[in-house]
């Protein structure tokens, strides 16, 4: 962590530098990476303003505090920066990481008998689109078209399901068990 100090109408003493570094220790642990911090201390009449600007990765966080004492201003600005950094990291941790949505699957139709090498031969290959449907819509589209099966993304569970008609006329739903 690199810290740069600027004093406007106030001298940044070694004591204030040490005080700032001690209070930024927790922030350095939270971010776990190198970051650049710029502290601007300003004295205006009886006010002491501390402005901390933190540059971390592609983010810029700013904490500003105004009190009558320079140490209290630094402490308040550091607290604001810590809250912002924790909020930023929590957003990154709670972001849902889902696999990409599959838009189609490949259906291989196999020969009913084995060939000479004890393998089944692929007769045809077909790409079936995966559409988001409810179960009722999938059954209706199975009955409306002459397709033997419907592959769809269930709107309630967000999982890929298969609906097909058996030889005895019953409709079967295949759901993944997760």
KOLROGU-676830 format. One record per atom (N, C-alpha, C, O): z, x, y. Coordinates in steps of 0.05 Angstrom, whole numbers, plus 5000, padded with zeros to 4 digits. Each point is the difference from the previous one (the first is absolute). Layout:
N
ZXY ...
//
This chain:
178
500050174977 500049835023 500050185025 501750175003 496349785014 499850155025 500949825022 499149785003 502850335014 501049845022 499350145026 500450245003 498449615015 499350105026 501749865021 500449764999 500650395020 501949895020 498750025028 498750205007 501749585008 499150005028 502249875017 501149794992 499750345029 502049905018 498849945027 498750165013 501849594997 499149925026 502449965018 501549814996 498950365023 502350005018 502650044985 502149925010 497850194966 502350074985 499350244982 497850024990 504250155007 499550234983 500949944971 502149894995 496150174986 500649954972 501550254990 498750214994 503949775004 501750224992 499950044970 499249824985 501650425005 500150054971 501949804986 499649934977 502549995038 501949804988 498649734995 500449884979 497950035040 498549754996 497950034978 499549824985 499350425013 498150054978 501349984973 499049884982 503450255015 501449994975 500949714993 499849914978 501149945043 500949734996 497649834990 500349834982 497450215029 497649854992 499250074972 499449824984 500650435009 499250094973 501949894979 499249924978 503450065028 502049894981 499449704995 500249914978 499149955043 499549714998 497349944987 499649794989 498550405013 497449964988 500050074970 497949974987 504350135003 500250094972 499449774981 498650034980 502649735025 499649774983 497149915000 498949934980 499950085044 497249925002 498250194984 498049914988 502650355012 498550194985 500249954970 498150034985 504349885005 500349934972 498449754993 498949994978 501049815040 498649754995 497050064997 498749894982 500250265036 497150055001 499050204979 497749994991 504050205001 499550194979 497550175005 499250164983 499549825039 497650155007 500450145026 501949955015 496350234991 500250135026 499049805021 498049864996 503250145027 499249835022 500550145026 501550205001 497249715019 500350115027 501649805017 499349775001 502750345013 501749835017 500050125028 500350245004 499349585015 500150095028 502249845014 499949765002 502150385009 502249885014 499750055030 499750225009 500349565006 499850025029 502649885011 500549764997 501050415016 502549925013 499549985030 498950185012 501849595000 499549955028 502649925014 501549844989 499050285034 502349925016 498949865026 498550125015 502449644989 499349855024 502549865010 501049824988 499950275036 502549915011 502350024980 500750224992 500449565000 502350024981 499149944971 501749984982 495749995014 498949934973 499050254986 499050195012 501449814961 498950214983 498349874979 500949834985 496550235015 498149874983 499050214979 499250225007 501049704968 499050174978 497749854987 500249774991 497550375008 497649894987 499250184977 499350235005 500849674971 499350164976 497349894990 499749764994 498450425002 497449934989 499750154974 500150255000 499549614978 499750124974 497249964990 499049774999 499750444993 497349984988 500350094971 500750224994 498749584989 500350044971 497549894986 499449775003 499250404982 497549934987 498149885021 499250145019 500149614978 498249875020 501449815017 498749835014 503950184987 501749815016 501350145023 500650244999 499949605022 501650105023 502249805005 499449765005 503150334994 502349835005 501350095026 500250245005 500849575011 501250075025 502749855002 500249764995 501950395013 502649895005 500950085028 500050235007 500749575009 500950055028 502749875004 500549774992 501350385020 502749905006 500850095027 499550235009 501949595006 500950065027 502949945002 500849774997 500950435009 502949975005 500850185022 498450125014 504349904990 501050185021 500550284990 500550185015 499549854958 500550264988 497650094984 498849844986 500550425015 497750104986 500449994970 498149944985 504350125005 500550004972 499749714988 498949964979 502249855036 499849724991 497049915000 499249854982 499350245037 497249935001 498550124976 498349874988 502350385006 498750134977 500849864974 498349954983 504249985014 501049864977 498649734996 499249934978 500649925044 498649744998 497150024994 498949844984 499750365027 497250044994 499550084971 498149914988 503750265002 499850084972 500449764982 498649974980 503449875026 500549764984 497649824999 499349894979 499350075044 497649835001 497850124983 498649864986 501150405015 498050144984 500549974970 498249954984 504450085009 500749974971 499449724990 498949974978 501749825038 499449734992 497049964996 499149874981 499350245038 497149974998 498950144976 498349904986 502850345008 499050164977 500749854974 498449994982 504049915016 500849864975 498349754997 499149944977 500449915044 498349764999 497250084991 498849864984 500150365027 497450094992 499850074971 498149934986 503950225004 500050074972 500449764981 498949994979 502849825029 500449764984 497449844998 499449894979 499050105042 497549874999 498150144980 498649864985 501550405014 498350154981 501049964972 498349984981 504350005014 501149974973 499549724989 499549974976 500649835041 499849724990 497149905000 499549784991 498750395017 497249914999 499249974971 500450184984 498449595010 499349944972 497650164992 497949995014 502350154965 497850164990 499049864975 501150024978 496749835026 498849864977 497350134994 498750115017 500649874958 497450114993 497849835013 500449775006 497350354998 497849865012 499149754983 500350014976 498849795037 499249764987 497350054985 498150105012 501949824963 497650034984 498149775006 500949775001 496650295004 498149795008 498349914976 498949795001 500950384978 498449924977 501050164976 501250215002 498249684974 500750154975 497550014983 498149855004 501950334977 497750044982 500749864974 502150054988 496149795002 500349854975 497950114980 497649975005 503350154973 498350114980 499949804976 502149934989 495649985003 499749834977 499350184976 498050145001 503749854979 499850184977 498649854977 500049764998 498750404984 498749904977 502249914980 502150124998 497349674986 502149904981 500550184977 502049984987 496150205007 500350184976 500250285010 499150075022 502050114960 500250285006 497450144994 498549924982 500850305033 497750154993 500650224980 502250004989 496150195007 500450214980 502450185006 501350104981 499449935044 502250185008 502749855002 501850115012 498449664977 502449835000 500849935029 502449995006 495649975011 500649925028 498449745005 498049944987 503049915032 498549765008 498050085022 500650165017 497249724982 497850065019 500249815023 500549764996 499250345029 500049835023 497249885003 498050145003 502049594996 497449865002 499249965029 497850075008 504049835009 499449965029 502550075016 502249984991 497250095034 502250065019 499549825024 497849985010 504349894999 499849815022 502350055020 502350054991 497149945035 502150025020 500849725009 498349855009 504350094989 501049745008 501650035026 501850165001 497549685019 501650025025 502749874996 500449814985 501650305029 502749895000 500449865026 500150135021 500249614978 500449845024 502949905001 501149944979 500050045044 502749885002 499849694997 498749875016 502550034963 500049714994 502749914991 501750164991 498849595011 502449884987 499249944971 497750014993 504349934991 499549954972 498249754997 498249994983 502449805033 498449764998 497150055007 498249894987 501350265034 497350075009 498550154978 497649964996 503850234991 498850164979 499149824976 497950034989 503849785004 499449814978 497649835008 498249954984 501849955041 497849835009 497350165000 498049894992 502150365017 497550165000 499150074971 497650034995 504349994986 499350054972 498649764989 498050024985 502949745022 498849754990 497349955014 498249894988 501550195037 497649945015 497750184992 497749925000 502850334993 497950194993 500050044970 501949924986 496050205004 499850044971 501250284992 499450094978 502150025039 501250264994 502149964978 501349794998 499150424987 502049994978 502850085010 502049914988 498050245033 502750085011 499850045030 497850065011 504549925002 500250045029 502250215004 502349974990 497150245024 502050205008 500649955029 498150005017 504449974990 500849945028 502650125007 501650074982 498949955044 502650095010 501649765007 499249845018 503050124968 501749775004 501350005028 501250205007 498549595008 501049995028 503150005001 501150115019 500249784960 502949995001 501250274992 502050095012 496950054968 501250254990 498650255009 501150224997 496549765014 498450225009 499150194976 499350235005 500949674971 499250164976 497349894990 499249785005 499450404981 497449924988 500549844975 501550094982 497349685016 500349824977 497349944988 497950035014 502149874961 497549934987 500349724989 502149944987 495949895017 500049734989 497549984983 497850065009 502549854965 497649974983 500449764982 502249904997 495550004993 500149764982 499750104971 498150154994 503749764989 499850074972 497949834986 499049815012 500450254963 498049864985 500949714995 498349824997 504350135001 500949734995 500249835026 500849774999 498450355024 499949855025 502450035018 499949915023 502250224968 502350045016 499650235020 498550194995 502749785029 499950215021 502450184997 502249914998 497350355003 502150204996 500250175026 498050085011 504549974998 500550175023 501350264990 502049994985 496950235023 501250274994 501150115025 498650045020 504150014980 501450115023 501250274993 500950034977 499150165041 501450264994 503049965001 501049845015 500450304968 502949995000 501150245015 499850224991 501449725032 501050225017 502949965007 501250165014 
//
